[in-house]
Amino acid sequence: MAPIKKDTKEVCLTILDGKLDMLDMKIDELKDKQEDMAEDISKVKEAVYHPDEGLYARLRELESWQKTSTRFIWMLVSSTLGIFAYIITKILS
């Protein structure tokens, strides 16, 4: 095998150094993007699980409102039917 020339070694090392620098920049970009994603995930987590304003708190409020409104509607319907029944019995008698 023929020995590699010094110039060829320097060129190869320069190319390798450039590729390593590029790889280092890409790793730094990945770290930055990972930090951004971690911040975004924590914001989503806060929006969902916040005890006063989160998604679960809103859902709990809506379910409570739904139960109350359902009871009110049933009371209103039964009262209306009772009034109509009373009026009909008064008319027929």
KATAUR-V624460 format. One record per backbone hydrogen bond with DSSP energy under -0.5 kcal/mol. NH is the residue of the N-H (numbers start at 0). CO is the residue of the C=O. If there is no record, write none. Layout:
nh:NH co:CO
nh:NH co:CO
//
This chain:
nh:8 co:4
nh:9 co:5
nh:10 co:6
nh:11 co:7
nh:12 co:8
nh:13 co:9
nh:14 co:10
nh:15 co:11
nh:16 co:12
nh:17 co:13
nh:18 co:14
nh:19 co:15
nh:20 co:16
nh:21 co:17
nh:22 co:18
nh:23 co:19
nh:24 co:20
nh:25 co:21
nh:26 co:22
nh:27 co:23
nh:28 co:24
nh:29 co:25
nh:30 co:26
nh:31 co:27
nh:32 co:28
nh:33 co:29
nh:34 co:30
nh:35 co:31
nh:36 co:32
nh:37 co:33
nh:38 co:34
nh:39 co:35
nh:40 co:36
nh:41 co:37
nh:42 co:38
nh:43 co:39
nh:44 co:40
nh:45 co:41
nh:46 co:42
nh:47 co:43
nh:48 co:44
nh:49 co:45
nh:53 co:49
nh:54 co:46
nh:55 co:47
nh:57 co:53
nh:58 co:54
nh:59 co:55
nh:60 co:56
nh:61 co:57
nh:62 co:58
nh:63 co:59
nh:64 co:60
nh:65 co:61
nh:66 co:62
nh:67 co:63
nh:68 co:64
nh:69 co:65
nh:70 co:66
nh:71 co:67
nh:72 co:68
nh:73 co:69
nh:74 co:70
nh:75 co:71
nh:76 co:72
nh:77 co:73
nh:78 co:74
nh:79 co:75
nh:80 co:76
nh:81 co:77
nh:82 co:78
nh:83 co:79
nh:84 co:80
nh:85 co:81
nh:86 co:82
nh:87 co:83
nh:88 co:84
nh:89 co:85
nh:90 co:86
nh:91 co:87
nh:92 co:88
//
